[in-house]
Amino acid sequence: MTPELLSKLRSTCRDEAAFEQLQAIWSDEFQALEQEIHQAHFQMERQQTLFRLITRLREPLELEAILQRLPLKFGNF
């Protein structure tokens, strides 16, 4: 919270105890909102990763190139 906002809130409270109570309530609200933002970012990253994976799976396979490389891969065993 900005100092200006804290000053405005303090002026609306009847005493310091009421102001501290208001600060505690706002702090809890901000923490909850920050948690929601964090979860939304995580979900967005997850969906982007899934989208990239699905896009790659939909790409046509270069079967001929894969088959040409197979003897090279298995020749090392």
C-alpha positions in Angstrom: 0.0 0.0 0.0 1.2 3.5 -0.8 1.9 6.0 2.0 -0.8 8.3 0.5 -3.4 5.5 0.7 -2.4 4.7 4.3 -2.7 8.3 5.2 -6.3 8.5 3.8 -7.3 5.3 5.5 -5.8 6.5 8.8 -7.8 9.7 8.6 -11.1 7.7 8.3 -10.4 5.7 11.4 -11.6 6.8 14.8 -8.3 5.7 16.6 -5.0 3.8 16.0 -6.6 0.5 17.0 -9.2 0.8 14.3 -6.5 1.7 11.8 -4.4 -1.3 12.8 -7.5 -3.5 12.4 -8.2 -2.1 9.0 -4.6 -2.6 8.0 -4.8 -6.3 9.0 -7.9 -6.8 7.0 -6.4 -5.2 3.9 -3.2 -7.2 4.4 -5.2 -10.4 4.4 -7.1 -9.4 1.3 -3.9 -8.4 -0.6 -2.3 -11.8 0.4 -5.3 -13.6 -1.0 -5.2 -11.6 -4.2 -1.5 -12.2 -4.6 -2.1 -15.9 -4.2 -4.8 -15.9 -6.9 -2.4 -14.0 -9.2 0.3 -16.5 -8.6 -2.1 -19.4 -9.3 -3.3 -17.7 -12.5 0.3 -17.3 -13.7 1.0 -21.0 -13.0 -2.2 -22.0 -14.8 -1.3 -19.8 -17.8 2.2 -21.3 -18.0 0.8 -24.8 -17.8 -1.7 -24.1 -20.6 1.0 -22.6 -22.8 3.2 -25.6 -22.3 0.3 -27.9 -23.1 -0.5 -25.9 -26.2 3.1 -26.1 -27.4 3.1 -29.9 -26.8 -0.1 -30.4 -28.7 1.1 -28.2 -31.5 4.3 -30.3 -31.8 2.3 -33.5 -31.7 0.1 -32.3 -34.6 3.1 -31.5 -36.8 3.6 -34.1 -39.5 6.2 -36.7 -38.7 9.2 -36.8 -41.0 9.1 -40.5 -41.2 11.7 -40.9 -43.9 14.2 -38.9 -42.0 13.5 -40.9 -38.8 13.9 -44.2 -40.6 17.2 -43.0 -42.1 18.5 -42.2 -38.7 17.4 -45.5 -37.1 20.4 -47.6 -38.3 22.8 -45.0 -37.0 21.1 -45.1 -33.6 20.9 -48.8 -33.3 24.3 -49.4 -34.8 25.9 -48.1 -31.6 24.5 -51.0 -29.5 
